[in-house]
Amino acid sequence: MSGFVPDQPDANVRPSPNFGARQEGFEPDMLILHYTGMETGMAAEDWLCDPTSQVSSHYIVHEDGRVVQMVRESDRAWHAGKSFWRGTTDINSCSIGVEIVNPGHEIGYVDFPDVQIAAVIALCKAIIGRHNIRPERILAHSDVAPGRKVDPGERFPWGKLSAAGVGHFVAAVPIGGGRFFANGDCGKPVEALQSMLALYGYGIAINGAFDAVTQTVVAAFQRHFRPELVDGVADMSTIETLHRLLKALQPASS
Ligand SMILES: [Zn+2]
């Protein structure tokens, strides 16, 4: 397969055969960030371009900040899998996927180097500019697939991205005492928590029962917005951070 002109001017191009057309009427209005979860960046790049893998993403950002584009932004890359956000399930059709090289939790999760994060920020800003993506639609893979995915994980510096104008984020409320809710609890406060998570966009039933799904979604929320402690327990810091996040939402354009 021949190359293409990159959407991102400073990116190298290595075309992946793993893509299709976006669903009719869908344009990218989300940005999904991942980690690669493989031994090396080269192994991940090879895998994303291997026709047998049936996975891809638009971009991969290596540890040294090198950016490689594998799928054109107009095409549908195969990075999100079974996902959900704000009523939408075909996240691949409405998103741009960026894989960030990191071995991940199963192999040896490490901090993301500054030079890599600087490249991620520059790439995200350019993508946001090209597609007018709203801050709250820049999400982790774990946000849209909480039961299956944990990437890019709690070491990913969302606060740094936010300070550079990428994403929607508020400083987490410090962890302290107070009431908390955990697996097995039920009642109005659990229902209120589920409502807030669903309002933000997470796929969660509002049934008033703190069940396994609720625990998983709370953990996904923490991984992105309260990374100091990811335990799936809705403590006051978690609930108050979620509160502040919702309050900080700009009125949605419809
Ligand atoms: Zn992922």
Boltz pocket constraint, residues with backbone or C-beta under 6 A from the ligand:
constraints:
  - pocket:
      binder: B
      contacts: [[A, 33], [A, 34], [A, 35], [A, 79], [A, 141], [A, 149], [A, 151]]
      max_distance: 6.0
